Amino acid sequence: MITLEDVQKMRTAGIQFLIEPITVWGGGYHLLLSPEEVLEYIDNRDAVIAKHLGVSEEQYGLWIQSEGSVFCEATTKSGRRCRRRVAGTRSQLDLQDWIKALERGGYCSLHGVAL
């Protein structure tokens, strides 16, 4: 098992801990982890990434799961939530735009007009 002391020795030797989490579709974003964060990342990477991005772990997880899409609030005839995107939005929104669109909510073009 790797210890904090091990990670600190690596850092002192010039080793940096750079990760490339999903923060925009297609990549291109890097986070530099502190020795303490390296150990946290091993146990719960999403929590460390969410903290760096200034959002909750739940928000980050939902954003990843939805692939950056905000879905219609309507219920279909079968009783399930509609899986179409809210009218006027696109898929693969960046995290902050996704949060704003999620807060606005809305409906797809079949069930109504976006709010």
N, C-alpha and C positions, 0 to 999 in steps of 0.2 A: 504494500500500500504506500502510495506517495504521501509525504508529509509536507506541511507548510515549510518546514526547514529545508527540505529538498528543493522545493519550488523557489524559495528565496535564494538558495545557492545557485540555482540555474540562472536566475535573474541577475545576480551579482556577476556571474560569468558572461553576461551579455546576451543571454537568451531571452527573447521577447515572446510573449504569448498573444499572437494575433489570430483572431477568428474572423470568418466571413459568414455571418448569420444571414438568414433570409430577412432582409429589411426592404428591399425593392426587388421586384421580379427581374431576374436576370443577374442579380448579384451586384458587385461593385461597391460594397460597403464593408468596412473592416472595423473591428473593435479590438483595442489593446487591453488585455486583462491584467489586473494586479495579481500578485501571488495568491492573495486570499480568494480572489475571484476564480482563479484557476481551479482551486479545490471545489468551490461552489458549482462551477460550470460542469465539472465531472459528475456531480450529483444531480444538478437540475439546470441544464443549459438555458431553458426558456426563461427561468426566473432571472438569471444574470443578464440575458439579452433584454428582457422587458425593463429591468432596472436601468440599463444604459439608455434605452429609448424613452424613458420617462412615462411608461404605461404599466398597467397591471399585467401580471402573468396571464390572467384570463383574457384580457383584451388582445394581447399578443397571440395567444393560442387560437382565439376565434378568427383573428385576421388571417393567420396562416391557413386555418381550416377552410375559410371561405375563399381563399385565393384572392383576397382583396376585393371581393364583391359584396354588395349589400342587397339582400333579397327582399322581395315583396312581402308585405305584412298580411296579405289576404290568406284566407283558408279556402282550400279547394272543395269541390263537391264531395270528395272522398274524406274530408275532414283533416287533411294534411296541410301544412303550410306550403304555400306556393314557392317554387324554387327558381322562379324567373327573377332577373335583376330588376331593381327599382328603375323606373323610366328615367332617362337622363343620366344614368350612371354607367360606368364601364367596369369591366373586371380588372383585376390587378392594380387597384388603387394603392397609392403609397399609404403607409400606416396612418398618418395624420389626416389625410383626405378621407380615408375609410372611416375613421372615428367620427368626423364631421358628418359624413353621409349617413352613417348609422344613427347618429343622434337626430337627424332630420327625419329618418324613416321614409315611408312612402310605399307606393304600389307600382307594379309593372304596368305596361301599356294595356294589358288585357283587363286588369282589375281597377284601374283608375289612373289618376295623374299623380306624379311625384309631388311630395309636399315641398 
